[in-house]
Amino acid sequence: MAVNEDEQRIRFGTCKRNPERLIGSADALKKSADRFLAVHPKFKGWSSEYVAIAPDIGESVRAALQERDVLPQSLVDLTAGL
């Protein structure tokens, strides 16, 4: 989880070594985020983002995650520009 207080944005993430498992974890990620938000009213009205992270994510998995409104990020994506 990451919080951007200035923009009132909260990001929830899931990380798997096997990118194929990210698709199945997308629903669980959103349910966990809903439970978190239900007990932390401070974040009511903030925008929520969902991210799925794996070492490398192929195009078919990326597409499936994006259909579920989950941003796919490989470790290559996250470390680009470092």
Summary of the structure (lengths in Angstrom):
residues: 82
radius of gyration: 13.2
end to end distance: 21.4
largest distance: 36.7
contacts: 214
relative contact order: 0.22
helix: 45%
strand: 27%
